Structure formats: structure tokens, C-alpha cells
């Protein structure tokens, strides 16, 4: 059984398992990073990813070292098309990501990941990885990982990009490295409604005269929040004039009041 058939079987099994735990989001293939770089012998280089879209909660990356005339068997984007969401990666489909990395030869490199341009620049200058959010200190010929906001420091402190630093371990020849990074975008967060932004709307609702007259205004304010989130992205709502925002609160408040049992 050849590599492509094995990969197809692995992806199919994982995709079937993932159907029951899919997250509400999508792989943003238009913002994916695909860079083919040449690292000179005993050199270090920094690669900045494409800007991550608002709502990015996870990324999957793959690093592949190729011989001079070698080609990738399949892009990371094409592999992820068969994986419904990042849950599938944790369930083992990272194996399929590895299988589709066509490798020959013995070239290896070390790499580190940084959450800011300044930290990456310091690494390029002195080679120190103390400030890296992820370090692969053992030279590898290929690697693939998933980084998420709930588990990775790279994503928790990230400003919309990541910086990958590579150090060639080849003392004579140049190395050809393929870096691929694909972000996962949460649909709800892509509209800008973070926990802090939702809380701000709830707090504002609770200061209204109507909400203050209620013994329990939580349901009422959550209803208003839901309607605002459905109609506006957070940035759109923020750009409204004060009178427009006040009218939106009033209209949604009247609607929520009529829909609930509060009016009784």
C-alpha cells in the first residue's frame, strides 16, 4: 500500500471520528502561510506568518526539509480539507500530516517560534531561544504541530502573527525548508465578540432603567446581547453613533421584553 493510500485511510477514519465533535469555525486557507526558503549553511533565518484573521484560536503548522529537486506530495491546506476541525488533529490525524510530507536525505534543522518581531530579531542576532514560546532543540527533518489559545503560550500572547526562526545544522550545503501554517477561525469570535466585549454589553444593559426594575435582569440582558451579536460585528456596533447605539438597545430591549415572561 503506497503512502497516498495510507494517508487517505488515516484521514477518512479521523474525519469520521471528528464529525461528532466539530467546532463552529473553518480553516482559513486564504490566510495560510506557505514559504519555501533556503537557509545557508550554519545560518539562522526568520519567517513571519501571514496576518491571522480575527477569531483565530488555533493554528496547525508543518515544517518539511527537502532535497534540491524534491517536491511536496501534498500541501498542508489540501490535507486539512479532509479534517473538519482541530479536534481531528488531536485525535491522531497529525499522522496523516506527516505521511504526506515526502522526505528523502538527511538534512535537519532546529527551529523556534516567537510571538513578537522583537523577540525573533534577538534570536536571529544571538541564537538564544530563552524568549521563544516553542523550541525544537533537537534537529528534525520534518515536524507538524497544533497550537491553540488554551494550551500554547504562542497563541495566548500572539499579536496576530507568529515568527518562525530556523537554524541550519548543515555545515556545508544550503537547506531547502517548506513552512506551512494554517489558522483555524472560530465563527463567533471572528465577529469580534470576545468575552470582554460581551461582558461590556451586559454591564451596559444592567444600568438601564428597565433592567434595574427587574429582580433578575440576566435573561433580559443576555437576550439583548444575542440580538446585537446577530445583527452586528463588534467593530460595526462600536462605529455606530451614540444615538444609534441607544436606539438599538431600546429596540432590542422592547423585543426581548415582549418575548419573555418578564412583561407579566
Buried (B, 14 or more C-beta within 10 A) or exposed (E): EEEEEBBBEBBEBBBEBBEEEEBEBBBBBEBBBBBEBEBEEEBBBBBBBBEBBBBBBBBBBBBBBBBEEBEBBBBBBEBBBBBBBBBBBBBEBBBBBBBBBBBEBEBBBBBBBBBBEEBBBBBBEEEEBEBBBBEBEEBBBBBBBBBBBEEBBBBEEBEEBBBBBBBBBBEEEBBBBBBBBBBBBBEBBBBBBBEEBBEBBBEBBBEBEBBEEBEEBEEBBBBBBBBBBEEBBBEEBEEEEEEEBEEBBEEBBEEBBEEEEBEE
